[in-house]
Amino acid sequence: MSSQPIPVLPIPVLRSVVVAYGLLATHWQRFALAGLPFTLAYAVRLWLAQKGQAAPLDGFWLTLDATALIAMTVGSLAFSAMAFRLAVRDEYAGRWGLQLSGDEWRLFIVALLNAALVLIVALLAAMFAFVVFSTIAGGAVDRAGINPEEAGFDLPTAMSYMTLADWIAAWVVNAVAFLLVAWLIARLSISFPASIAQRAVRVLSVWTLSEGQAWRIMGAMALAVLPLFAIEIGLYEALSAMLGDRFLATPVTVGATVETSGGFVMMQEYMRVTGFFAILNLPVIAGLYAHFHAVRTQTSA
């Protein structure tokens, strides 16, 4: 690990949000142009996903889908690097700020490493939450005087015997598991701007920069991103109501069943909405992370 300056300044929550939106407001035209290739490829894939519900894609349409996927991936990397270069180094180079340089590859590697760490912790947290939830549901069945093995009960059936106190306990455990994953994401956030600033892959080597700041980072991320997501989802809901069609909703396979409505379908539907507005979301996140890094690399007030 490379040595890092010892941070002395705490991350200012409200100031970080103001700086992030200031970056978007100042350079919105640049972001609009740089995000256009990704947005177009993303829109094509969304359209093909809807088309694929009527009949499986083949031939030309399958080739177009693969091409759009490649364009979307490359466009996402180039747009991300452009946003971080502008936020961290105040650098704007290349056509529309887009390049395929070392910054893009560094961000790609950092994203993969962070995703691997988050996935491992998320799986462990989910396993812990599931075990606790199963224990709570099993306890509810036992209190009802039923032997679940003899009755052939499964978890969904056992859930019907859970009391309000059982559900509260289950939700507390789920909240703890979620906060653990959110805490890790917050701690890793500075690795993105640090990799751009130092022109090298930095993940665990900058871990100390976010030490003691996870809750502040999480608060700033919530204040910056959640209102933006709410506006985007509100616009989608309004447009869906006008058209009379939830055009981004697709069936979701859960176990052996295919869900066409409900929480899982809505969650993926809203993820598609926020992905479509990456031109707005990504610059705000880049500005936020860059300000975290700038504050924590100052060694004196």
Disulfide bonds with the S-S distance in Angstrom:
none
